[in-house]
Amino acid sequence: MYKHILIPIDGSPTADKAIEAGIELARSAQAKVTLFTAVPEYQPPGAAELMARGANALWDHERISRDNAQAILRPAAERLRAAGVECATAYAECNRLHEAIIDTARAHCCDLILMSSHGRRGLSELWYGSETRAVLEHSRIPTLVYR
């Protein structure tokens, strides 16, 4: 059975469903969980941003990214711990979410990725993409999709 589950979350109601499913699975398997979220990478400001003084410095971006990640991860981790599930958190600055998910699962020696899907189809999937599909296509780690 699974011993270490990675649950990627983004703070959405759909991710909350995966957290609940992850709690049940982790409790039944006596597995630990790593919660993961990703934040956008730093983009060097353009001339217009610099002139308007609306650009963040790299160190500001890192602080803001860490704070945003913790705002997503902290409440979810508290829910898991309150349910008696051993839990760690991780985040990455990455614009290719599926790669960050797979890399984090490998780095933490996870033997299952449990992720939610927004269930987008058609033009919506084309526009927003499907990170879930990309994880399924590129990961060698078993992946359970919760909808």
C-alpha positions, 0 to 999 in steps of 0.5 A, a space after each residue: 500500500 502507499 506510504 507517502 502521498 503527494 497532494 498538489 493544491 491550489 487553494 480552490 474548492 476542487 483542491 479541497 475535495 482532494 484534501 478530504 480524499 487524501 485524508 481518508 486514504 492516508 488514514 486507511 493506509 497509515 501514510 504520510 502526506 506532502 502538500 504541494 503548491 506552485 507559484 509563478 516564477 519571477 519575471 524580470 520587469 519590462 521598461 513600462 513596469 520599471 517606469 511606472 515603478 510597479 515592478 517587484 524586485 526579485 527578493 520581494 517576489 520571493 517573499 510574496 511567493 513564500 507568503 502566498 504558498 504558505 497561505 494555501 498550504 498552512 490551512 490544509 496542513 492543519 486539516 490533515 494534522 487535526 485528522 491525525 495524518 502526518 503532513 509536510 509541505 513544499 512549494 516551488 516557483 515554477 511556470 510548468 506546474 506538471 513538472 514541479 509536481 512530478 519533481 516534488 514527488 520524486 524529491 520527497 520519495 512519494 509513491 502516489 500523487 493524489 490530485 484533483 481535476 477541474 474537469 475542463 473540456 473543449 475550449 476551456 481545456 485548450 485555453 487553460 490547459 490540463 496540468 492533471 493530464 500532463 502529470 498523467 502523461 509524464 509521471 511514472 509515479 502512480 497518480 490518482 485523480 479525484 473529481 
